[in-house]
């Protein structure tokens, strides 16, 4: 199994640091403009964003926040 990594862009915009990611990095890098997570944690983050978007759309249509519910 691959290890998830956290990539952080340096202030100069030309170099980056790579470190092992933690579960908390899924949430802390969600809206970050200079860091991201890769690997399984990155995939988990993307799937969470898709599910949240689906729940928001269902709520907007008046069906509640259940993102699996279909009329």
C-alpha positions in Angstrom: 0.0 0.0 0.0 1.3 3.4 -0.8 1.8 6.1 1.8 -0.1 9.3 1.6 2.0 12.4 1.4 1.4 16.1 2.1 3.0 18.4 -0.4 3.5 22.0 0.7 4.6 24.8 -1.6 7.3 27.1 -0.2 6.9 30.8 0.1 9.1 31.5 -2.9 6.7 29.4 -5.1 9.5 27.4 -6.6 10.2 24.6 -4.1 8.0 22.2 -2.2 8.4 20.0 0.8 7.0 16.5 1.1 6.1 14.8 4.3 4.0 11.9 5.5 0.3 12.9 5.8 -1.9 12.4 8.8 -5.6 12.0 8.9 -6.0 15.6 10.1 -4.4 16.8 6.8 -7.5 15.7 5.0 -9.4 18.5 6.6 -6.6 21.1 7.0 -5.7 21.0 3.3 -9.3 21.1 2.1 -9.2 24.8 1.2 -5.5 25.4 1.2 -3.9 27.1 -1.7 -0.3 26.0 -1.0 -0.6 22.4 0.2 -2.4 19.2 -0.8 -2.6 15.5 0.1 -1.9 12.7 -2.2 -2.5 8.9 -2.2 -5.4 7.4 -0.3 -6.0 10.5 1.8 -6.2 12.6 -1.3 -8.7 10.2 -2.8 -10.7 10.2 0.4 -10.7 14.1 0.4 -12.0 14.2 -3.2 -14.8 11.6 -2.5 -15.9 13.6 0.5 -16.1 16.7 -1.6 -18.2 14.9 -4.2 -20.6 13.5 -1.5 -20.9 17.0 0.0 -21.8 18.4 -3.4 -24.4 15.7 -4.0 -25.9 16.4 -0.5 -26.0 20.1 -1.2 -27.7 19.5 -4.5 -30.3 17.2 -3.0 -30.9 19.8 -0.2 -31.4 22.5 -2.8 -34.0 20.4 -4.6 -35.9 19.9 -1.4 -35.1 16.2 -0.8 -33.0 16.6 2.3 -29.2 16.0 2.6 -29.3 12.3 1.8 -27.0 12.2 -1.2 -28.0 8.7 -2.2 -31.8 9.5 -2.3 -33.3 9.6 -5.8 -36.8 10.4 -6.9 
